[in-house]
Amino acid sequence: MEKNKSKFLIFALFSITIILSMFFVSAAQTAVNLGTAGDFVILSKSGISTTGSTSIIGNIGVSPIGSTAITGFGPIMDSSNQFATSSLVTGKIYAADYTAPTPTKMTTAISDMETAYTDAAGRTLPTATELGAGDISGLTITPGLYKWGTGVIINNGVTLSGGANDIFIFQIAQDLTVGNGAIITLSGGAQAKNIFWQVGGQTTLGTTSQFNGNILSQTAIVLNTGATLNGKALAQTAVTLDANTIVNNVVVTPTPNPTPTTSSGGSESTSSSGGSNSAGTNTGTNTGTTSSPKNTTTTPKETTTIGAGVVKIIKDGKTTEVSSVNGLTRLNSGSVKVETNLPVEVKGNTLSVTQSNGIKSEIKIMPVTASETAIARLKLKVCTEDNNCTITLKEVGTGTDAKVVYQVKAQKNVKIIGLFKAKMNIETNIDAETGKVISEHKPWWSLISADAS
């Protein structure tokens, strides 16, 4: 009887080991090999067209279609007839009908592009499926494999958070649509070269959007006016450009805040092409003297749309500093740092955001309180960069059901059944109006795990 029990325990442990091994395989992806397609920033089978003042750094090419399908670039043929150049391209232009060895070069590049697409589409054991029901706007996504059986939309940006060597692969069965002005933000050292968007339909980047990563699209890739791409556009049909900027996997570093000026009336303003953006009033002109952002703090009596400088609010005896950093609004309260891409307004000591449905919601729960609630709920010791803990103020839900929450994500060191060390990603959403925990997410194997920190 004892021998049978021992055999059962050994079998159970073996089975759990196999299951866990499958899990860890899904958590760590390798880069998609682009082969010689990686020598191009734009590669197309049926044509590349541009209008406006497009700027491209890197090579572009078409095959099997010929050079007549490259329009708007005013190409100048090299004396070798193997490639052309253009004032719009810092690199070379290749086509299937140029002199040898270019036709072979292009055939190989297109074949490698198709192989890379198949590789990305065929990856298995996804980290998550149908994330956000196809709308990943406002999410912070960690490295891994993500799969959708539908299209994906990004209306107001998304953050990809990971290290310099971490891999992101997105499997999208239908279209990828990026909204006007949306920004794909990289944080934690994540690099565009390690991000792969495999799209079964068309990829469309909205006007002035900022996109990071390599697009492997089964049909067209369309960049609308002013959109920028840090990565590659590899399309199995056409690529259409309109006054775009395309660079080849540049590592993006944060830029400093613009220096504010203080007008004679005491309000803060920063100049822009459309006039000044004032804290309190918008005069349309910039009059005053320059001051340092570090010393620029106010507690406004009028409604303030956050721009440069820092606005302080005091609520429940806790001070929160509100500022704009790299296109995001940051709420700092002591060691607690919260970011949001929602429009933020401050009036007196009242903080509010405008949701996508037009509703203005007051943020009654301050960052410190939300952090304390999350730490207790997720059984964390702290919420810092050391445990990859991030807090984002974001919108969840749609239509009249939409609400604003603090989304807290962290990573815990655990031991599974007391034997296997692992890092467990955990998440909770806290209602920014009531302070109540409205959802919590942990992997299924958290039930057989214990804190190992």
Residue pairs with C-beta under 8 A, 6 or more apart in sequence:
13 417
13 419
16 416
16 417
16 448
17 420
20 416
20 420
20 422
20 445
22 125
23 125
23 443
23 445
24 422
25 125
26 124
26 125
26 126
26 127
26 144
26 145
27 127
27 144
28 167
29 123
29 143
29 144
29 145
29 167
29 168
29 169
30 167
31 167
31 194
31 196
32 116
32 119
32 120
32 169
32 196
32 198
32 214
32 216
33 115
33 116
33 119
34 112
34 113
34 116
34 214
34 232
34 234
35 108
35 109
35 111
35 112
35 113
35 115
35 116
36 105
36 108
36 109
36 112
37 43
37 109
37 110
37 112
37 113
37 116
37 232
37 234
38 112
38 232
39 59
39 109
40 58
40 59
40 60
40 61
40 94
40 109
40 232
40 234
41 56
41 57
41 58
41 59
41 60
41 91
41 231
41 232
41 233
41 246
41 247
41 248
42 48
42 56
42 58
42 60
42 61
42 232
42 233
42 234
42 239
42 246
43 60
43 61
43 62
43 109
43 110
43 113
43 232
43 233
43 234
43 235
44 61
44 62
44 65
44 69
44 235
44 237
44 238
44 239
45 62
45 63
45 64
45 65
45 110
45 235
45 236
45 237
46 62
46 65
46 69
46 237
46 238
47 62
47 65
47 69
47 70
47 71
47 238
47 239
48 60
48 62
48 69
48 70
48 71
48 73
48 238
48 239
48 241
49 70
49 71
49 72
49 238
49 239
49 240
49 241
50 71
50 72
50 73
50 88
50 240
50 241
50 242
50 244
51 72
51 241
51 242
51 243
52 225
52 241
52 242
52 243
52 244
53 88
53 243
54 72
54 88
54 241
54 242
54 243
54 244
54 245
54 246
55 88
55 90
55 244
55 245
55 246
56 88
56 89
56 90
56 91
56 245
56 246
57 90
57 91
57 246
57 247
57 248
58 89
58 90
58 91
58 246
58 247
58 248
59 89
59 91
59 92
59 93
59 94
60 70
60 89
60 91
60 92
60 93
60 94
61 93
61 94
61 95
61 106
61 109
62 69
62 70
62 94
62 95
62 96
62 106
63 94
63 95
63 96
63 103
63 106
63 107
63 109
63 110
64 96
64 106
64 107
64 110
65 95
65 96
66 95
66 96
66 97
67 75
67 84
67 93
67 95
67 97
67 98
69 95
69 238
70 93
70 95
72 88
72 241
73 86
73 88
73 89
73 93
74 86
74 87
74 88
75 84
75 85
75 86
75 93
76 84
76 85
76 86
77 84
78 84
78 85
78 92
80 99
81 98
81 99
82 94
82 98
82 99
82 100
82 101
82 102
83 92
83 93
83 94
83 98
83 102
84 92
84 93
84 94
84 95
84 98
85 92
85 93
86 93
94 102
94 105
94 106
95 102
95 106
96 102
96 103
96 106
96 107
97 103
113 216
113 234
113 236
114 236
116 216
116 234
117 198
117 216
117 218
117 234
117 236
120 169
120 171
120 196
120 198
120 216
121 171
121 198
121 200
123 145
123 169
123 171
125 145
126 144
126 145
126 146
126 147
126 171
127 142
127 144
127 145
127 146
128 144
128 146
128 147
129 146
129 147
129 148
129 149
130 147
130 148
130 149
130 150
131 139
131 141
131 146
131 148
132 139
134 148
134 150
134 151
134 152
134 153
135 152
135 153
135 154
135 155
135 398
136 152
136 153
136 154
136 158
137 153
137 154
137 155
137 156
137 157
137 158
137 179
137 182
138 156
138 157
138 158
138 341
138 342
138 392
138 394
138 395
139 158
139 159
139 394
140 158
140 159
140 160
140 161
140 187
140 390
140 392
140 407
140 409
141 158
141 159
141 160
141 161
141 168
142 161
142 162
142 166
142 388
142 409
142 425
143 162
143 163
143 166
143 167
143 168
143 190
144 167
144 168
144 169
145 169
145 171
146 168
146 169
146 170
146 171
147 171
148 170
148 171
148 172
148 173
148 174
149 173
150 173
150 174
151 172
151 173
151 174
151 175
151 176
151 177
151 201
152 170
152 172
152 175
152 176
152 177
153 177
153 178
153 179
154 176
154 177
154 178
154 179
154 182
154 184
155 179
155 182
155 356
156 179
156 181
156 182
156 341
156 342
156 356
157 182
157 183
157 184
157 185
157 341
158 182
158 184
158 185
159 185
159 186
159 187
159 392
160 168
160 184
160 185
160 186
160 187
160 190
160 195
160 212
160 213
161 186
161 187
161 188
161 190
161 388
161 390
162 168
162 188
162 189
162 190
162 194
163 188
163 189
163 190
164 189
164 190
164 191
165 194
166 190
166 194
167 194
167 195
167 196
168 190
168 194
168 195
168 196
168 213
169 196
169 198
170 195
170 196
170 197
170 198
171 198
172 197
172 198
172 199
172 200
172 201
173 200
173 201
174 200
174 201
175 199
175 201
175 202
175 203
175 204
176 197
176 199
176 201
176 202
176 203
176 204
176 215
176 217
177 204
177 206
178 184
178 203
178 204
178 205
178 206
178 209
178 211
178 227
179 206
179 209
180 206
180 207
180 208
180 209
180 224
181 206
181 207
181 208
181 209
182 206
182 209
182 210
183 209
183 210
183 327
183 341
184 210
184 211
184 212
184 213
185 212
185 326
185 327
185 328
186 192
186 212
186 252
188 388
191 249
191 251
192 212
192 213
192 214
192 230
192 231
192 249
192 250
192 251
192 252
193 214
193 231
193 249
195 212
195 213
195 214
195 231
196 213
196 214
196 216
197 203
197 213
197 214
197 215
197 216
197 217
198 216
199 215
199 216
199 217
199 218
199 219
200 218
201 217
201 218
201 219
202 217
202 219
202 220
202 221
202 222
203 215
203 217
203 220
203 221
203 222
203 233
203 235
204 222
204 224
205 211
205 222
205 223
205 224
205 227
205 229
206 224
206 227
207 224
207 225
207 226
207 227
208 225
208 226
208 227
209 224
209 227
209 228
210 227
210 228
210 230
211 227
211 228
211 229
211 230
211 231
212 230
212 231
212 252
213 230
213 231
214 231
214 232
214 234
214 249
215 221
215 229
215 231
215 232
215 233
215 234
215 235
216 234
217 233
217 234
217 235
217 236
217 237
218 236
219 235
219 236
219 237
220 235
220 237
220 238
220 239
220 240
221 233
221 234
221 235
221 238
221 239
221 240
222 239
222 240
223 229
223 233
223 239
223 240
223 241
223 242
223 244
223 246
224 242
225 242
225 243
225 244
226 242
226 243
226 244
227 242
227 244
228 244
228 245
228 246
228 247
229 244
229 245
229 246
229 247
230 247
230 249
230 250
230 252
231 248
231 249
232 248
232 249
233 239
233 246
254 325
254 326
255 326
257 293
257 308
257 323
257 324
257 325
258 270
258 308
259 270
259 290
259 291
259 292
259 293
259 308
260 268
260 269
260 270
260 290
260 291
260 293
260 296
260 307
260 308
260 309
261 268
261 269
261 270
261 271
261 286
261 288
261 289
261 290
261 291
262 268
262 269
262 288
262 289
262 291
262 296
263 269
263 278
263 283
263 286
263 287
263 288
264 287
264 288
265 281
267 278
267 279
267 280
267 281
268 278
268 279
268 296
268 298
268 307
268 308
268 309
269 276
269 277
269 278
269 279
269 283
269 286
269 288
269 307
270 276
270 277
270 286
270 307
270 308
271 286
275 282
275 283
275 284
275 285
275 286
276 282
276 283
276 284
276 285
276 286
277 305
277 307
277 308
278 307
279 298
279 300
279 304
279 305
279 307
279 309
279 311
280 300
280 302
280 303
280 304
281 302
293 308
293 309
293 310
293 323
296 308
296 309
296 310
297 309
297 310
297 311
297 312
297 321
298 304
298 309
298 310
298 311
298 312
299 311
299 312
299 313
299 314
299 348
299 349
300 311
300 346
300 347
300 348
301 347
301 348
302 347
303 345
303 346
303 347
304 311
304 345
304 346
304 347
305 343
305 344
305 345
306 322
306 323
306 324
306 329
306 344
306 345
306 346
307 324
308 324
309 323
310 321
310 322
310 323
311 321
311 322
311 323
311 346
312 319
312 320
312 321
312 322
313 319
313 320
313 322
313 346
313 348
313 349
313 350
313 351
314 320
314 349
315 349
315 351
315 366
316 366
316 369
318 333
318 366
318 368
318 369
319 333
320 331
320 332
320 333
320 351
320 366
320 367
320 368
321 331
321 332
321 333
322 329
322 330
322 331
322 332
322 344
322 346
322 351
323 329
323 330
323 332
324 330
325 339
327 341
328 339
328 340
328 341
329 339
329 340
329 341
329 342
329 344
330 337
330 338
330 339
331 337
331 338
331 339
331 340
331 351
331 367
331 393
332 338
332 367
333 366
333 367
333 368
334 368
335 384
336 367
336 368
336 371
336 383
336 391
337 367
337 391
338 367
338 370
338 391
338 392
338 393
338 406
339 390
339 391
339 392
339 393
340 353
340 392
340 393
340 394
341 394
342 353
342 354
342 355
342 393
342 394
342 395
342 404
343 353
343 354
344 351
344 352
344 353
345 351
345 352
345 353
345 354
345 360
346 352
350 362
351 362
351 363
352 360
352 361
352 362
352 363
353 360
353 361
353 363
353 393
353 404
354 360
354 361
355 361
355 395
355 402
355 404
356 395
356 402
357 399
357 400
357 402
359 402
361 403
361 404
361 432
361 433
362 433
363 393
363 404
363 432
363 433
364 432
364 433
364 434
364 435
365 406
365 430
365 431
365 432
365 433
365 434
365 435
367 391
367 406
369 435
370 391
370 406
370 408
370 430
370 432
370 435
371 383
371 391
371 408
373 430
373 435
373 437
374 380
374 383
374 391
374 406
374 408
374 410
374 428
374 430
375 381
375 382
375 383
377 428
377 437
377 440
378 408
378 410
378 412
378 426
378 428
378 440
379 412
379 451
380 387
380 389
380 410
380 412
381 387
381 453
382 389
383 389
383 391
383 408
383 410
387 410
387 411
387 412
388 409
388 410
388 411
389 408
389 409
389 410
389 411
390 408
390 409
390 410
391 406
391 407
391 408
392 406
392 407
392 409
393 404
393 405
393 406
393 407
393 432
394 404
394 405
394 407
395 402
395 403
395 404
395 405
396 402
396 403
396 405
396 407
396 429
397 403
403 431
403 432
403 433
403 438
404 431
404 432
404 433
405 429
405 430
405 431
405 432
405 438
406 429
406 430
406 432
407 427
407 428
407 429
407 430
408 427
408 428
408 429
408 430
409 425
409 426
409 427
410 425
410 426
410 427
411 423
411 424
411 425
411 426
412 423
412 424
412 426
412 451
412 453
413 421
413 422
413 423
413 424
413 451
413 452
413 453
414 421
414 422
414 423
414 424
414 446
414 449
414 450
414 451
414 452
415 421
415 422
415 449
415 450
415 452
416 422
416 445
416 448
416 449
417 448
417 449
418 450
421 452
422 445
422 449
424 442
424 443
424 445
424 446
424 449
425 443
426 440
426 441
426 442
426 446
427 440
427 441
427 442
428 437
428 439
428 440
428 441
429 437
429 438
429 439
429 440
430 436
430 437
430 438
431 437
431 438
